Amino acid sequence: MTLSDILPVRQRLTFKIVGLLLTFLTVALTAIGLTLWLSWQLEGGAAAINDAGSLRMRAYRLVNLSVRHELNVADRPDILQDIATTTRDMDRIFGTLQRGDPARPLFVPKSEIIQRKLAEARDDWIVRLRPALPSSGHAADIPALRVAAEAFVQTIDNEVLLIEIENSRRTTLLRMSQLVLGGLGVAGTVCVIYLLFLIIIRPVNLLQEGISKMAGGDFGVRLDIESRDEFGLLTAGFNQMAARLEDLYDTLEKRVEQKTQSVEQKNRELACLYDMTTFLSQPSTVEVLCEGFVDRVVSMFGAQGGTVRATDPGNNSLHMVVHRGVSKQMADQEHCLKEGECLCGEAAKTGMSVVHDLRKAVQLPFSHNCREEGFKTVSVFQIHSSHGSPGVFNLYFIEPRRFDGQEMQLLDTLGHHLGTALDNRRLAAKERELAVSQERNLMAQGLHDSIAQGLTFLNLQAQLLDDSIKRHDWELAGDTMPLIRAGIQESYEDVRELLHNFRAKLGQESLPEAIRITLDKFQRQTGVITHFEERGRGAPLPPEHQLQLLFIVQEALSNIRKHAQARHVMVKLRDAQDLELTILDDGIGFDPEAVKAKGESHVGLSIMRERAQRVGAQLSLDTSLGEGVRWRLWLAREQRMVA
C-alpha cells in the first residue's frame, strides 16, 4: 500500500511544507517587485528632472546667443549654427519627455497636472520662444524674447517642482515598502518557524519522548494523534508497535518456555538421529540392525511394542524380521502377511505411513490380533531406500497416541536411515561376493600356462611309462622316470611361487623397498644377478595400485625364470609426476607374434596387462629372438590424480 492510498494530497506533510514556503515566497517576491518598480519610477523621474532642468539652461543660452547676434552688424553663421543646434536639442528633449525612455530609464509622471504643465511648456516653446529666435534674414525681438524666455523658464520650473513632489511621494512609498518588506521578513520567518514547529518539531519531540519511555520499560505508553499527515500515520504506527511490544513482553516468559521446550525437543531428536546414525553405520547383520533400531525407536516414543517387517516382492508378502513387546502367538500368526492383509499389509500395499486408532472398530476390520494384545494405537511407517520400500516398521501403544507433524517427519527420517543402512548391507554383501569372484578369477589366472603345460607334459610321460611297462621296455621306463620327477619338481615350484604371490602384500615398506626385497629373493633362488634403480619421489600411490605394480614385477620375474635363460635382470623405477617402471633382461627373448598365435594357452602376458589396466597404466612389450625382453609400464600424472 502506497502513501497516496492512505492520505489525500492536501493532508500530506510535503503539501503543507511546500504550500507554506510557496506562500512566503509569493509575498516576498511581491514586495520585492513593488520595491523594484518604485525604484525604477524614481530613477525615471530623476532623469526627467535632469532633462527638464536642462531646458532652462538651453533657454537662457538661446537668449544669450540671440543678444550676441543682434550686437553684430553682419550675420554670424557660427552663432546661428549654435542657435539651430540648441533648438534641435530642445525639440529632442521635449520629444523624450513626452514619449519616455525605458532604456535610461526616463519617465515623466502620468499625473494630469504634470502632463498639463509639460504641454504648456512645449506650447510656450513652439508658439512664443522659438519664433522669436533670430535666423538668416530675420532679426530677433530681444525684449519679447526675454519675456518669452522668462515665461518658459517659469513653466519649466513649475514642471520640475511637480516632478520633484511626485518623486518625493514615491520615495516615501519606497521607504514604506522597504519597511513593510522587512516586517514581512521578520513576521514570515516567525510564522514559518512556528508552523514548522507545529508540523515537524513538536511531533518529532512527542515521538522521541514516547521512544524514551519505551526504552525505559514503559510499554504502555501511547501518543495522541494530533494530525492527519505522515506524522499522524507514524504516531499510529508507534502506538501499534507499542501495543505489540507490550503483548510480546507480557507473553515473553511463556514464549521463552515454549522455545526452550522446542529447542529441547530438537536436541532430543538430533541426539536420537545421531545415536541412530552411529548405530546403523556399524558393521553388523541385518537382524542386529533391526533389533537395535526397534529398541531405540520404542524407547524414544514410549511405545509398548514394535516390529520390523521386510517385503518379499516376488510373493507380495511381508515377513517379520524382529519384534518387541508382542506375544509369541501374535508373532507366529503375523510372521508372514500378504500385501493388503491386516493393517500392516494394507500400509505396505499403499506405500504410505499411517497411524490407526483401534477404538474405531468399524473403520478398521483387520485389527483382531492387535486388539487382543490390548493395543489402542498401531502405527505403520515405511522404510525407504533408493530402490523403493524394503519394508515397514510398527509401533504399538496401549494408550491412545497421536503424532504431530514433527514426530511424523522424524519417524519418516528414521525409516530413511534404516533403509539406507539395509541398502549398505546389501551393497557390502555384493562387494564381498564380487571380491570372492575376483579372488577366484585371480586364482584361475594364476594357474596359467606353466602349470597347465607341466601337467600336460606329466600326462604324456605317464602314458609313455605305462606303455613301456606293458611292453617290458625297462630302458624306456628308466629314461621316462627322471623326466616325470623333473616335471613334478617344476610344477611344485610353480605352485609355491603362486602361493607366494597370492599371499604377497605391502606391509610397512614402500613400493621401492618391496621391489628390492622381491629382486633379492629372486636372485637367491635362481642365481640370476639383479639390479634396481630408483629415481624421484612422486605423489604416493594407493596401496591397491602399489600391490598391482608389485604383482606385475613378480609375474615378469616368473616368466624370466621359466623362459628367458637370462643372466642379468634390471628393474628401473622413475617416480616423478608420471611414473615409469621398466623391467629388462638379457635372455633369449621370444617372438611376440608366435606367442600371440597360441591364444589363451599363454595367459601370463594377459594377466600383466589386466593388472596394468586396473591402475590406469599403459604396458608395452619390446622383444625379439635373442634380444632379451623389455617391459615398460607408464602411469600418467592424470591417472595418479584420479586415483
C-alpha positions as CSV (number, residue, x, y, z in Angstrom):
1,M,0.0,0.0,0.0
2,T,1.4,3.4,-1.0
3,L,1.2,6.8,0.7
4,S,-1.3,8.0,-1.8
5,D,-3.6,5.2,-0.9
6,I,-3.6,6.2,2.8
7,L,-3.5,10.1,2.7
8,P,-5.1,12.6,0.3
9,V,-2.7,15.1,-1.2
10,R,-3.9,18.1,0.9
11,Q,-3.2,16.2,4.2
12,R,0.3,15.2,3.3
13,L,3.2,16.8,5.1
14,T,5.0,17.7,1.9
15,F,1.9,19.6,0.6
16,K,1.8,21.6,3.8
17,I,5.5,22.5,3.8
18,V,5.6,23.3,0.1
19,G,2.4,25.4,0.4
20,L,3.8,27.3,3.3
21,L,7.1,28.0,1.5
22,L,5.4,29.0,-1.7
23,T,3.1,31.4,0.1
24,F,6.1,33.0,1.9
25,L,8.0,33.2,-1.4
26,T,5.0,34.8,-3.2
27,V,4.6,37.6,-0.6
28,A,8.4,38.2,-0.6
29,L,8.6,38.4,-4.4
30,T,5.6,40.7,-4.5
31,A,7.2,43.1,-2.0
32,I,10.5,43.0,-3.8
33,G,8.8,43.6,-7.1
34,L,6.9,46.6,-5.7
35,T,10.2,48.0,-4.4
36,L,11.9,47.5,-7.7
37,W,9.1,49.2,-9.6
38,L,9.2,52.2,-7.3
39,S,12.9,52.4,-7.6
40,W,12.6,52.3,-11.4
41,Q,9.9,55.0,-11.4
42,L,12.1,57.2,-9.1
43,E,15.1,56.7,-11.4
44,G,12.9,57.7,-14.4
45,G,11.6,60.8,-12.6
46,A,15.1,61.9,-11.6
47,A,16.1,61.6,-15.3
48,A,13.1,63.7,-16.3
49,I,14.0,66.3,-13.7
50,N,17.5,66.5,-15.2
51,D,16.3,66.8,-18.8
52,A,13.6,69.4,-17.8
53,G,16.2,71.4,-15.9
54,S,18.4,71.3,-19.0
55,L,15.7,73.1,-20.9
56,R,16.0,76.1,-18.6
57,M,19.8,76.2,-19.3
58,R,19.2,75.9,-23.0
59,A,16.5,78.7,-23.0
60,Y,19.0,81.1,-21.3
61,R,21.6,80.1,-23.8
62,L,19.3,80.8,-26.7
63,V,18.6,84.3,-25.3
64,N,22.3,84.9,-24.8
65,L,23.1,83.8,-28.4
66,S,20.3,86.0,-29.8
67,V,21.7,89.1,-27.9
68,R,25.2,88.4,-29.2
69,H,23.8,88.0,-32.7
70,E,22.0,91.3,-32.5
71,L,25.1,93.2,-31.3
72,N,26.9,92.3,-34.5
73,V,26.1,94.3,-37.6
74,A,26.6,91.5,-40.0
75,D,25.1,88.0,-39.6
76,R,27.4,85.4,-37.9
77,P,26.9,81.9,-39.2
78,D,28.5,80.3,-36.2
79,I,26.0,81.9,-33.7
80,L,23.1,81.0,-36.0
81,Q,24.5,77.4,-36.1
82,D,24.7,77.2,-32.3
83,I,21.1,78.5,-32.1
84,A,19.9,75.9,-34.6
85,T,21.7,73.1,-32.7
86,T,20.3,74.1,-29.3
87,T,16.9,74.4,-30.9
88,R,17.1,70.8,-32.2
89,D,18.3,69.6,-28.7
90,M,15.3,71.2,-27.1
91,D,12.9,69.6,-29.6
92,R,14.6,66.3,-29.0
93,I,14.3,66.7,-25.2
94,F,10.6,67.6,-25.4
95,G,10.0,64.6,-27.5
96,T,11.8,62.3,-25.0
97,L,9.8,63.8,-22.1
98,Q,6.6,63.2,-23.9
99,R,7.5,59.6,-25.0
100,G,9.7,58.5,-22.1
101,D,12.8,56.3,-22.4
102,P,12.6,52.9,-20.6
103,A,16.2,52.1,-21.5
104,R,17.7,55.0,-19.4
105,P,15.1,54.9,-17.7
106,L,13.3,58.3,-18.1
107,F,9.6,58.8,-17.2
108,V,7.5,61.9,-16.6
109,P,4.9,61.0,-14.0
110,K,1.4,60.5,-15.5
111,S,-0.1,62.9,-13.2
112,E,-2.6,65.2,-15.0
113,I,-1.2,68.5,-13.7
114,I,2.4,67.4,-14.5
115,Q,1.4,66.4,-18.1
116,R,-0.5,69.7,-18.4
117,K,2.5,71.7,-17.3
118,L,4.6,69.8,-19.7
119,A,2.2,70.6,-22.6
120,E,2.2,74.3,-21.5
121,A,6.0,74.4,-21.6
122,R,6.0,72.8,-25.1
123,D,3.4,75.3,-26.3
124,D,5.5,78.2,-24.9
125,W,8.5,76.8,-26.7
126,I,6.7,76.3,-30.0
127,V,4.4,79.4,-30.1
128,R,6.4,82.1,-28.3
129,L,10.1,81.3,-27.7
130,R,11.2,79.5,-30.9
131,P,9.6,82.0,-33.3
132,A,11.4,84.9,-31.5
133,L,14.8,83.5,-32.2
134,P,16.9,85.1,-34.9
135,S,17.6,83.4,-38.2
136,S,19.0,84.2,-41.6
137,G,17.3,87.4,-42.8
138,H,15.3,87.7,-39.6
139,A,16.3,89.8,-36.6
140,A,15.3,88.9,-33.1
141,D,13.0,90.9,-30.9
142,I,15.2,90.9,-27.8
143,P,12.7,92.3,-25.3
144,A,9.9,89.9,-26.5
145,L,12.4,87.1,-26.5
146,R,13.4,87.8,-22.9
147,V,9.8,87.9,-21.8
148,A,9.0,84.6,-23.6
149,A,12.1,83.0,-22.1
150,E,11.2,84.1,-18.6
151,A,7.7,82.7,-19.0
152,F,9.1,79.4,-20.4
153,V,11.6,79.1,-17.6
154,Q,8.9,79.7,-15.1
155,T,6.8,77.0,-16.6
156,I,9.7,74.6,-16.7
157,D,10.4,75.4,-13.0
158,N,6.8,74.5,-12.1
159,E,7.1,71.3,-14.1
160,V,10.3,70.3,-12.3
161,L,8.8,71.2,-8.9
162,L,5.8,69.0,-9.6
163,I,8.0,66.1,-10.7
164,E,10.1,66.5,-7.6
165,I,7.0,66.5,-5.4
166,E,5.9,63.3,-7.2
167,N,9.3,61.7,-6.7
168,S,9.2,62.7,-3.0
169,R,5.9,60.9,-2.7
170,R,7.3,57.8,-4.4
171,T,10.4,57.9,-2.2
172,T,8.1,57.8,0.8
173,L,6.2,54.8,-0.7
174,L,9.6,53.1,-1.4
175,R,10.7,53.5,2.2
176,M,7.3,52.3,3.4
177,S,7.5,49.3,1.2
178,Q,11.0,48.6,2.4
179,L,9.8,48.8,6.0
180,V,6.9,46.5,5.1
181,L,9.2,44.1,3.4
182,G,11.4,44.0,6.5
183,G,8.4,43.5,8.7
184,L,7.1,40.7,6.4
185,G,10.5,39.1,6.5
186,V,10.5,39.1,10.3
187,A,6.9,38.1,10.6
188,G,7.2,35.5,7.8
189,T,10.3,33.9,9.5
190,V,8.5,33.8,12.8
191,C,5.4,32.2,11.2
192,V,7.5,29.7,9.3
193,I,9.4,28.7,12.4
194,Y,6.2,28.4,14.4
195,L,4.4,26.4,11.7
196,L,7.5,24.1,11.2
197,F,7.5,23.7,15.0
198,L,3.8,22.7,14.9
199,I,4.2,20.5,11.8
200,I,7.6,18.8,12.4
201,I,9.4,19.6,15.6
202,R,6.5,19.0,18.0
203,P,5.5,15.6,16.5
204,V,9.2,14.6,16.5
205,N,9.6,15.6,20.1
206,L,6.5,13.7,21.1
207,L,7.8,10.6,19.3
208,Q,11.2,11.0,21.0
209,E,9.5,11.2,24.4
210,G,7.5,8.1,23.6
211,I,10.6,6.2,22.5
212,S,12.5,7.2,25.6
213,K,9.6,6.0,27.8
214,M,9.5,2.7,25.9
215,A,13.3,2.4,26.2
216,G,12.8,2.7,29.9
217,G,10.5,-0.2,30.0
218,D,7.1,1.6,29.8
219,F,5.5,-0.4,27.1
220,G,2.1,1.0,28.0
221,V,2.9,4.5,26.6
222,R,0.5,5.8,23.9
223,L,0.7,9.0,21.9
224,D,-2.2,11.3,20.9
225,I,-2.7,11.6,17.1
226,E,-2.7,15.4,16.6
227,S,-2.6,15.5,12.8
228,R,-3.7,13.5,9.8
229,D,-0.4,13.7,7.9
230,E,2.6,11.4,7.8
231,F,3.4,12.1,11.4
232,G,-0.2,11.1,12.2
233,L,0.5,7.8,10.4
234,L,3.8,7.5,12.2
235,T,2.2,8.1,15.6
236,A,-0.4,5.4,14.8
237,G,2.3,3.0,13.8
238,F,4.2,3.8,17.0
239,N,1.1,3.0,19.1
240,Q,0.6,-0.3,17.2
241,M,4.3,-1.1,17.8
242,A,4.0,-0.3,21.5
243,A,0.9,-2.4,21.8
244,R,2.7,-5.3,20.0
245,L,5.7,-4.9,22.2
246,E,3.6,-4.8,25.3
247,D,1.9,-8.0,24.3
248,L,5.2,-9.6,23.5
249,Y,6.7,-8.5,26.8
250,D,3.7,-9.8,28.7
251,T,3.9,-13.2,27.0
252,L,7.8,-13.3,26.8
253,E,8.2,-15.8,29.6
254,K,5.7,-18.1,28.1
255,R,7.2,-17.8,24.6
256,V,10.7,-18.4,26.0
257,E,9.4,-21.5,27.7
258,Q,7.8,-22.7,24.5
259,K,11.0,-22.0,22.6
260,T,13.1,-23.8,25.2
261,Q,10.8,-26.8,25.0
262,S,11.1,-26.7,21.2
263,V,14.9,-26.5,21.4
264,E,15.0,-29.3,23.9
265,Q,12.8,-31.4,21.6
266,K,15.1,-30.6,18.6
267,N,18.1,-31.5,20.7
268,R,16.5,-34.8,21.7
269,E,15.6,-35.5,18.0
270,L,19.2,-34.6,17.0
271,A,20.6,-36.8,19.7
272,C,18.3,-39.6,18.6
273,L,19.3,-39.2,14.9
274,Y,23.0,-39.1,15.9
275,D,22.7,-42.2,18.0
276,M,20.6,-44.0,15.3
277,T,23.1,-43.0,12.6
278,T,26.0,-44.1,14.6
279,F,24.5,-47.4,15.4
280,L,23.3,-48.1,11.8
281,S,26.8,-47.3,10.5
282,Q,28.4,-50.0,12.5
283,P,29.1,-53.3,10.8
284,S,26.6,-55.9,11.8
285,T,24.0,-58.3,10.5
286,V,20.5,-57.2,9.3
287,E,18.9,-58.8,12.3
288,V,21.1,-56.9,14.7
289,L,20.5,-53.7,12.9
290,C,16.7,-54.2,13.1
291,E,16.8,-55.2,16.7
292,G,18.8,-52.1,17.7
293,F,16.5,-49.9,15.6
294,V,13.3,-51.2,17.2
295,D,14.8,-50.9,20.7
296,R,15.7,-47.3,20.2
297,V,12.5,-46.2,18.5
298,V,10.3,-47.9,21.1
299,S,12.3,-46.2,23.9
300,M,12.3,-42.8,22.2
301,F,8.5,-42.7,21.7
302,G,7.4,-44.6,24.8
303,A,5.8,-47.4,22.8
304,Q,4.9,-50.7,24.4
305,G,5.9,-52.8,21.3
306,G,7.5,-52.6,17.9
307,T,8.3,-54.7,14.9
308,V,10.3,-54.5,11.6
309,R,8.8,-56.3,8.6
310,A,10.6,-56.9,5.3
311,T,8.8,-57.1,2.0
312,D,9.1,-60.0,-0.4
313,P,8.3,-58.6,-3.9
314,G,8.3,-62.0,-5.5
315,N,5.5,-63.3,-3.3
316,N,3.8,-59.9,-2.4
317,S,4.2,-60.6,1.3
318,L,5.6,-59.2,4.5
319,H,8.0,-61.1,6.8
320,M,8.5,-60.1,10.4
321,V,12.3,-59.7,11.0
322,V,12.3,-58.7,14.7
323,H,9.6,-57.9,17.3
324,R,9.5,-56.3,20.7
325,G,6.6,-56.2,23.2
326,V,4.3,-58.5,21.3
327,S,3.3,-62.0,22.3
328,K,4.8,-65.1,20.7
329,Q,1.3,-66.1,19.5
330,M,0.9,-62.8,17.6
331,A,4.4,-63.0,16.2
332,D,3.7,-66.5,15.0
333,Q,0.4,-65.5,13.4
334,E,1.8,-62.5,11.7
335,H,5.3,-63.7,10.8
336,C,4.2,-63.7,7.1
337,L,1.4,-61.4,5.8
338,K,0.2,-60.9,2.3
339,E,0.1,-57.3,1.0
340,G,-3.4,-55.9,1.7
341,E,-3.9,-58.3,4.6
342,C,-4.2,-56.8,8.1
343,L,-3.2,-53.2,8.9
344,C,0.5,-53.6,8.1
345,G,-0.1,-55.4,4.8
346,E,-2.5,-52.6,3.7
347,A,0.0,-49.9,4.6
348,A,2.8,-51.8,2.7
349,K,0.5,-52.1,-0.3
350,T,-0.4,-48.4,-0.4
351,G,3.2,-47.3,0.5
352,M,2.0,-44.7,3.0
353,S,2.8,-44.2,6.7
354,V,-0.4,-44.4,8.8
355,V,-1.5,-44.3,12.4
356,H,-4.6,-46.3,13.4
357,D,-6.9,-45.8,16.4
358,L,-8.1,-49.3,17.2
359,R,-11.1,-47.9,19.1
360,K,-12.7,-47.1,15.7
361,A,-13.6,-50.8,15.1
362,V,-16.0,-50.1,12.2
363,Q,-13.3,-48.4,10.1
364,L,-10.6,-51.0,10.9
365,P,-11.9,-54.5,10.4
366,F,-8.3,-56.1,10.1
367,S,-7.1,-55.5,13.6
368,H,-8.1,-58.6,15.6
369,N,-4.6,-59.6,16.8
370,C,-3.7,-56.0,17.9
371,R,-6.9,-55.7,19.9
372,E,-6.3,-59.0,21.6
373,E,-2.9,-57.7,22.7
374,G,-4.6,-54.7,24.3
375,F,-3.2,-52.1,22.0
376,K,-5.2,-48.9,21.4
377,T,-3.0,-47.3,18.7
378,V,-1.0,-49.1,16.0
379,S,1.3,-47.0,13.7
380,V,2.9,-48.3,10.5
381,F,5.8,-46.3,8.9
382,Q,7.6,-47.0,5.7
383,I,11.2,-48.0,5.4
384,H,12.6,-46.0,2.4
385,S,15.7,-46.7,0.3
386,S,17.0,-45.7,-3.1
387,H,15.5,-48.9,-4.5
388,G,12.0,-48.4,-3.2
389,S,10.5,-49.5,0.1
390,P,12.1,-52.7,1.5
391,G,9.6,-52.9,4.4
392,V,7.8,-51.2,7.2
393,F,8.2,-50.8,11.0
394,N,5.4,-50.7,13.6
395,L,4.9,-49.0,17.0
396,Y,2.3,-50.3,19.3
397,F,0.7,-48.3,22.2
398,I,-1.6,-49.4,24.9
399,E,-3.0,-45.9,25.4
400,P,-4.2,-43.8,22.5
401,R,-1.3,-41.9,20.9
402,R,-1.3,-39.0,18.4
403,F,1.7,-37.9,16.4
404,D,2.3,-34.3,15.4
405,G,3.9,-33.3,12.1
406,Q,7.3,-33.0,13.6
407,E,7.2,-36.6,15.1
408,M,5.9,-38.0,11.8
409,Q,8.8,-36.3,9.9
410,L,11.2,-37.7,12.5
411,L,9.9,-41.3,12.1
412,D,10.0,-41.0,8.3
413,T,13.6,-39.8,8.6
414,L,14.4,-42.8,10.8
415,G,12.8,-45.0,8.2
416,H,15.1,-43.5,5.6
417,H,18.1,-44.2,7.8
418,L,17.2,-47.8,8.3
419,G,16.5,-48.3,4.6
420,T,19.9,-46.7,3.7
421,A,21.6,-49.0,6.3
422,L,19.9,-52.1,4.8
423,D,21.0,-50.9,1.3
424,N,24.5,-50.5,2.5
425,R,24.5,-54.1,4.0
426,R,23.2,-55.4,0.6
427,L,25.9,-53.5,-1.2
428,A,28.6,-54.7,1.2
429,A,27.4,-58.3,0.7
430,K,27.6,-57.8,-3.1
431,E,31.1,-56.3,-2.7
432,R,32.2,-59.3,-0.7
433,E,30.7,-61.6,-3.3
434,L,32.5,-59.6,-6.1
435,A,35.7,-59.7,-4.1
436,V,35.4,-63.5,-3.8
437,S,34.7,-63.8,-7.5
438,Q,37.7,-61.6,-8.3
439,E,39.8,-63.7,-6.0
440,R,38.8,-66.9,-7.7
441,N,39.5,-65.2,-11.1
442,L,43.0,-64.4,-9.9
443,M,43.5,-68.0,-8.7
444,A,42.2,-69.2,-12.1
445,Q,44.6,-66.8,-13.8
446,G,47.4,-67.9,-11.5
447,L,47.0,-71.5,-12.8
448,H,48.4,-70.3,-16.2
449,D,50.4,-71.9,-18.9
450,S,53.3,-73.1,-16.8
451,I,51.3,-75.4,-14.5
452,A,48.9,-76.4,-17.4
453,Q,51.9,-77.3,-19.6
454,G,53.6,-79.1,-16.8
455,L,50.6,-81.3,-16.1
456,T,50.2,-81.9,-19.9
457,F,53.9,-82.9,-20.0
458,L,53.5,-85.2,-17.0
459,N,50.4,-86.8,-18.6
460,L,52.3,-87.6,-21.8
461,Q,55.2,-89.0,-19.8
462,A,52.9,-91.1,-17.7
463,Q,51.4,-92.6,-20.9
464,L,54.9,-93.4,-22.2
465,L,55.8,-95.0,-18.8
466,D,52.6,-97.1,-18.9
467,D,53.3,-98.2,-22.5
468,S,56.9,-99.1,-21.7
469,I,55.8,-101.1,-18.6
470,K,53.3,-103.0,-20.7
471,R,55.9,-103.7,-23.4
472,H,58.5,-104.5,-20.7
473,D,60.8,-101.9,-22.2
474,W,62.6,-101.1,-18.9
475,E,65.2,-98.9,-20.6
476,L,62.5,-96.5,-21.9
477,A,60.8,-96.7,-18.5
478,G,64.1,-95.7,-16.8
479,D,64.6,-92.8,-19.2
480,T,61.0,-91.6,-18.5
481,M,61.1,-91.6,-14.7
482,P,63.7,-88.7,-14.4
483,L,61.5,-86.6,-16.8
484,I,58.5,-87.3,-14.6
485,R,60.4,-86.3,-11.5
486,A,61.7,-83.1,-13.1
487,G,58.1,-82.2,-14.3
488,I,56.8,-82.8,-10.8
489,Q,59.5,-80.7,-9.2
490,E,58.9,-77.8,-11.7
491,S,55.1,-77.9,-11.1
492,Y,55.8,-77.9,-7.3
493,E,58.0,-74.8,-7.7
494,D,55.2,-73.1,-9.8
495,V,52.6,-73.9,-7.1
496,R,54.9,-72.5,-4.4
497,E,55.5,-69.3,-6.4
498,L,51.8,-68.9,-7.0
499,L,51.1,-69.3,-3.3
500,H,53.7,-66.8,-2.5
501,N,52.2,-64.3,-5.0
502,F,48.7,-64.8,-3.6
503,R,50.0,-64.1,-0.1
504,A,52.1,-61.1,-1.2
505,K,51.1,-57.8,0.3
506,L,52.7,-54.5,1.1
507,G,53.5,-54.1,4.8
508,Q,55.1,-51.1,6.3
509,E,57.7,-51.0,3.4
510,S,57.2,-48.7,0.4
511,L,56.9,-49.9,-3.2
512,P,60.6,-49.5,-4.0
513,E,61.5,-51.5,-0.8
514,A,59.1,-54.2,-1.7
515,I,60.5,-54.5,-5.3
516,R,64.1,-54.6,-3.9
517,I,63.1,-57.4,-1.5
518,T,61.5,-59.4,-4.3
519,L,64.6,-59.0,-6.5
520,D,66.8,-60.1,-3.7
521,K,64.7,-63.3,-3.2
522,F,64.6,-63.9,-6.9
523,Q,68.5,-63.7,-7.1
524,R,68.9,-66.1,-4.2
525,Q,66.5,-68.7,-5.7
526,T,67.7,-68.5,-9.3
527,G,71.2,-67.2,-9.2
528,V,70.3,-64.5,-11.8
529,I,72.0,-61.2,-11.0
530,T,69.5,-58.4,-10.4
531,H,69.9,-54.6,-10.4
532,F,67.4,-52.0,-9.1
533,E,67.5,-48.2,-9.9
534,E,65.2,-45.7,-8.3
535,R,64.8,-42.0,-9.1
536,G,62.4,-39.4,-7.8
537,R,59.7,-39.2,-5.2
538,G,56.3,-38.6,-6.6
539,A,52.9,-38.4,-5.0
540,P,52.0,-41.6,-3.0
541,L,50.0,-44.3,-4.8
542,P,47.1,-46.1,-3.2
543,P,48.1,-49.4,-1.6
544,E,46.0,-51.3,-4.1
545,H,47.9,-49.7,-7.0
546,Q,51.2,-50.4,-5.4
547,L,50.2,-54.1,-4.9
548,Q,49.2,-54.4,-8.6
549,L,52.6,-53.0,-9.7
550,L,54.4,-55.4,-7.4
551,F,52.4,-58.3,-8.9
552,I,53.5,-57.2,-12.4
553,V,57.1,-57.3,-11.3
554,Q,56.6,-60.8,-9.8
555,E,54.9,-62.0,-13.0
556,A,57.7,-60.7,-15.1
557,L,60.4,-62.3,-12.9
558,S,58.4,-65.6,-13.1
559,N,58.5,-65.5,-16.9
560,I,62.2,-64.7,-16.8
561,R,62.9,-67.7,-14.5
562,K,60.9,-70.1,-16.7
563,H,61.7,-69.0,-20.2
564,A,64.4,-66.3,-20.6
565,Q,67.6,-68.2,-19.7
566,A,68.9,-64.7,-18.6
567,R,72.0,-63.9,-16.5
568,H,71.0,-60.3,-15.6
569,V,67.8,-58.6,-14.8
570,M,67.4,-54.8,-14.4
571,V,64.4,-53.0,-12.8
572,K,64.1,-49.2,-13.1
573,L,61.6,-47.1,-11.2
574,R,61.3,-43.4,-12.2
575,D,58.8,-41.7,-9.9
576,A,58.1,-38.1,-10.7
577,Q,54.8,-36.5,-11.8
578,D,54.5,-39.5,-14.1
579,L,55.6,-43.0,-13.0
580,E,57.7,-45.3,-15.3
581,L,58.5,-48.9,-14.4
582,T,61.0,-50.7,-16.7
583,I,61.9,-54.5,-16.4
584,L,64.5,-55.8,-18.8
585,D,66.7,-59.0,-19.1
586,D,69.5,-60.2,-21.3
587,G,67.8,-63.6,-22.1
588,I,66.9,-65.3,-25.3
589,G,63.7,-63.3,-25.9
590,F,60.8,-64.6,-27.9
591,D,58.7,-63.8,-30.9
592,P,55.5,-61.9,-29.8
593,E,53.6,-62.9,-32.9
594,A,54.2,-66.6,-32.2
595,V,53.1,-66.2,-28.6
596,K,50.0,-64.3,-29.8
597,A,49.2,-67.1,-32.2
598,K,49.0,-69.6,-29.3
599,G,45.9,-67.7,-28.0
600,E,44.9,-68.4,-24.4
601,S,47.4,-71.1,-23.8
602,H,49.8,-68.4,-22.6
603,V,47.8,-66.2,-20.2
604,G,50.8,-64.8,-18.3
605,L,51.1,-61.8,-20.6
606,S,47.4,-61.0,-20.4
607,I,47.5,-61.2,-16.6
608,M,50.2,-58.4,-16.6
609,R,48.1,-56.3,-19.0
610,E,45.0,-56.7,-16.9
611,R,46.8,-55.6,-13.8
612,A,48.1,-52.6,-15.6
613,Q,44.6,-51.7,-16.8
614,R,43.3,-51.8,-13.2
615,V,45.6,-48.9,-12.2
616,G,45.0,-47.0,-15.4
617,A,48.6,-47.6,-16.7
618,Q,49.9,-48.4,-20.1
619,L,52.1,-51.6,-20.5
620,S,54.3,-52.1,-23.6
621,L,56.5,-55.0,-24.6
622,D,59.7,-54.8,-26.7
623,T,61.4,-58.1,-27.6
624,S,62.7,-60.3,-30.3
625,L,64.5,-63.7,-30.6
626,G,68.0,-63.4,-29.0
627,E,67.5,-59.8,-27.9
628,G,66.0,-60.2,-24.4
629,V,62.7,-58.7,-23.1
630,R,61.9,-55.1,-22.1
631,W,58.7,-54.3,-20.3
632,R,57.7,-50.6,-19.8
633,L,54.8,-49.5,-17.6
634,W,53.7,-45.9,-17.8
635,L,51.3,-44.3,-15.3
636,A,50.5,-40.7,-16.4
637,R,50.0,-37.8,-13.9
638,E,46.3,-37.5,-14.7
639,Q,45.7,-41.1,-13.7
640,R,47.6,-40.6,-10.4
641,M,45.3,-37.7,-9.7
642,V,42.2,-39.7,-10.4
643,A,43.5,-42.4,-8.1
